[in-house]
Amino acid sequence: MKKNNLKPSGFNPTWIYAIIGLLLIAVLLFSDNIGGMSGTTKNIDRTTFLTYVQKGYVKEANLEKESGRVTVYLTDAALNTEEFKKFKKSNENLNPFVGPNPNFTFNVADAGNFEKDFYDNVEKSANKTAKLNTQVPSGFGGLFVNLFISLIFFGLIYFFLFRRMGAGGSAGGGGGIFSVGKSKAKLFEGDDHIKTTFKDVAGLEGAKEEIEEIVEFLKHPEKFTKLGGRIPKGALLVGPPGTGKTLLAKAVAGEAKVPFFSLSGSDFVEMFVGVGASRVRDLFKNAKEKSPSIIFIDEVDAIGRARGKSNFTGSNDERENTLNQLLTEMDGFGTESNVIVIAATNRADVLDKALMRPGRFDRIIHVDLPELNERKEIFQVHLRPLKLGEDVEVEFLAKQTPGFSGADIFNVCNEAALVAARKNKDVVEKQDFLDAVDRIIGGLEKKSKVIKPSEKKRIAYHEAGHATIGWLTEHAAPLVKVTIVPRGRSLGAAWYLPEERQITTTEQLLDEMCMTMGGRAAEEVVFNNISTGALSDLEKVTKQASAMVSIYGLNKEVGNISYYDSSGQNEYGFSKPYSEQTAQTIDKEVKKMIENQYERAKIILGQNRDKLDILAQKLIEKEVIFREDLEEIFGPRPFVNELDQIEEKGKEIIVPDPDQVIQPQSGNDI
């Protein structure tokens, strides 16, 4: 029989609370006697009261001897008179839970004399039945209302504070004031288990190979324990953002078919002292009860930073307490518990060394940016749901996207589909992918931006300078295209396709710096002055030259010395690792290196001024030029490398990620 997935539409208890609340409001608004006192009760003096007694208006009076307070009730005959009819109208709208309202009230100083005066005036009155009660009635009606309202009030407080706020202690439940120490991990098991497997993870072959053994441990632990082996307690996934660390952890859970506790490092952090450590204890307690199981902590650097940092006040640090408890739990549970902790971070350099030692995180798995073949696999995954045109080739897209992470590739595919939809196409074509990457890297094209002819000419020469130097230097990356169409904050850009190299030589870095300075050099050669348009160029070469001198040891004056701290232990240090004299030498060599490449760029452009003018004029006319245009002006490139030999199947080529060694030369930032 087919199971019905529709949930029964039961009565919502919220309506009960709403009705009770409305009744409470009605009692408060329409009750004319809450606690035995009404807004129609008037204050009078003692003389007026005794006058009413003589006239026979008073039915009875209540005297509280301790306080001296007197409440007065009139006779029915008096209430029918014109003078007191408002009291009768008030009594006709009584709340059913309370008695009649007192008509008058006043205070007396001497209760004994007042009682004598009352009965003396009764003797003179026509109404001999008037009486004075010195034992005041209990006022059961008013007491009942007050008690009823109090019970409702405290009942609502109990429900919302003690039950609703304290009901979130279980895994996957909401937090509350009495469950802040409970784990916030989301549990996946049974029908809700993660369906992701290694087949859904494209690329990452090296990382998958390392982590597959963890799955084997969980599936068949006796295979390893019978030989004396120990199941690893943890695996740390390290890599840049968007490379698929979280996806890989989900695939492990999907393959192992065991309970999977998922949470972020920030879920341990709370404003209350001791909450983080309590949540760690509760998390591991739940995991051990459901063992074999997996705990996945994303962005573990939120609690795993090295202890003793940024604690300038010397006060107790809640984050450090949470980390200490995590270290204790990972070191405390035995191998028979079959609980494996998987954590992910892109800041492994700031993690505490005690967290990364064997016995806690036994495996450190690096999830790097995908290589060419891995990018092809990732493209194939993300292209499946798209309706592609015949001109789209996966290999072409993979070759033209060095440095793209899995998330970047997904963004390219999604943006290409959106571009095609805006153009009302039936399929996604190659040009849509090219436009999508231009949009992602360079920003939105600003067709409405007004640029004066003189500025447009300067921008054209600036970008032509980049292209010329890149074409005429040996180690510069092959040109993709040059444009003076404003995108994002850039007024123009020259884009190149970098090599996917693991190491870079000094000559390659110097050629890149020369090409980067080609834009400002072209301005000085042509206009005999310079502008602010080279901001991003100057920022890039300054960082590059500083790294060459102080990090990579590529300068003869400073020598083979690196002041880079890869451990991240000096992240919050206030002192430089070198002397003032060395600092002056570094500054001097950085400036010298940049100026030498700037002069070199001016020399190259001066020797090829006629070709520079032709290129700039063509750029002004067409706004976008490609590799073929440079070949037509300069002839075949004198230096040929592997990337130059890539067959280009179309004029436009997808450009590289801005974080690569060769960035788009966006030299006209505002």
Secondary structure by P-SEA (a helix, b strand, c coil): ccccccccccccaaaaaaaaaaaaaaaaacccccccccccbbbbcaaaaaaaaaaccccbbbbcccccbbbbbbccccccccccaaaaaaaaacccccccccccccccccaaaaaaaaaaaaaacccccbbbbcccccaaaaaaaaaaaaaaaaaaaaaaccccccccccccccccccccccccbbbbcccccccccccccccaaaaaaaaaaaaaaaaccccccccccccccbbbbbbcccccaaaaaaaaaaaaccbbbbbccccccccccaaaaaaaaaaaaaaaaaccbbbbbccccccccccccccccccccaaaaaaaaaaaaaacccccccbbbbbbbccccccccccccccccccccccccccaaaaaaaaaaaaccccccccccaaaaaaacccccaaaaaaaaaaaaaaaaaaccccccaaaaaaaaaaaacccccccccccaaaaaaaaaaaaaaaaaaaaccccccccccccccccccccbbbbbbcccccccaaaaaaaaaaaaaaaaaaaaacccccccaaaaaaaaaaaaaaacccccccccccccccccccccccccccccccaaaaaaaaaaaaaaaaaaaaaaaaaaaaaaaaaaaaaaaaaacccccaaaaaaaccccccccccccccccccbbbbccccccccccccccc
